């Protein structure tokens, strides 16, 4: 997790980095979530063609941002 946070901090302010692990194997599940402070930080990440961390090429996807109030209204 620290390596991911350190890597992505070069593009902007990382608010949160979550790397889920499998309880049975102890290995990470090969995906994570990175939350940046601003949309500009997110754009900075996607301006770079490829991302390689510890010899592995990372595949990035942007999750659409929804406010808490929007999620609440959709569940009603």
C-alpha positions in Angstrom: 0.0 0.0 0.0 2.8 2.4 0.9 4.5 1.8 -2.5 1.3 2.5 -4.3 0.6 5.7 -2.4 4.2 6.9 -2.9 4.1 6.1 -6.6 0.7 7.9 -7.2 1.6 10.9 -5.0 3.9 12.1 -7.9 0.7 13.0 -9.7 -1.1 14.8 -6.9 -2.3 14.5 -3.3 -3.4 11.0 -2.5 -6.2 11.0 0.1 -6.6 7.3 0.5 -5.1 4.1 -0.9 -6.9 0.7 -0.4 -5.3 -2.6 -1.4 -7.6 -5.5 -0.4 -6.0 -8.8 0.5 -7.5 -12.3 0.3 -7.9 -13.7 3.8 -7.2 -17.3 2.7 -4.1 -16.7 0.6 -2.7 -13.6 2.2 -2.0 -12.1 -1.2 -3.5 -8.9 -2.5 -6.4 -9.3 -4.9 -4.7 -7.6 -7.9 -6.7 -4.3 -7.7 -6.8 -1.3 -5.5 -8.5 2.1 -5.1 -6.7 5.4 -5.1 -8.5 8.5 -4.0 -7.1 11.8 -5.0 -7.8 15.3 -3.6 -8.8 16.9 -6.9 -9.9 16.0 -10.4 -6.8 17.7 -11.7 -4.7 15.1 -9.8 -6.8 12.3 -11.5 -6.2 13.9 -14.9 -2.5 14.0 -14.2 -2.4 10.2 -13.7 -4.2 9.6 -17.0 -1.9 11.9 -19.0 0.9 9.4 -18.6 0.6 6.5 -21.2 1.7 3.7 -19.0 2.4 3.0 -15.3 4.8 0.4 -14.1 5.4 -0.4 -10.5 7.8 -3.0 -9.3 8.1 -4.4 -12.8 4.3 -4.8 -13.3 2.3 -2.7 -15.7 -0.7 -1.2 -14.1 -4.1 -1.0 -15.8 -6.0 2.1 -14.7 -9.7 2.7 -14.7 -11.5 5.9 -13.5 -14.5 5.4 -11.3 -17.2 7.9 -11.8 -17.6 10.3 -8.9 -21.0 10.3 -7.1 -21.8 12.4 -4.1 -23.1 10.8 -1.0 -26.5 12.4 -1.4 -26.7 11.0 -4.9 -26.1 7.5 -3.7 -28.8 7.9 -1.0 -31.4 9.2 -3.5 -30.8 6.4 -5.9 -31.4 3.7 -3.3 -34.8 5.1 -2.4 
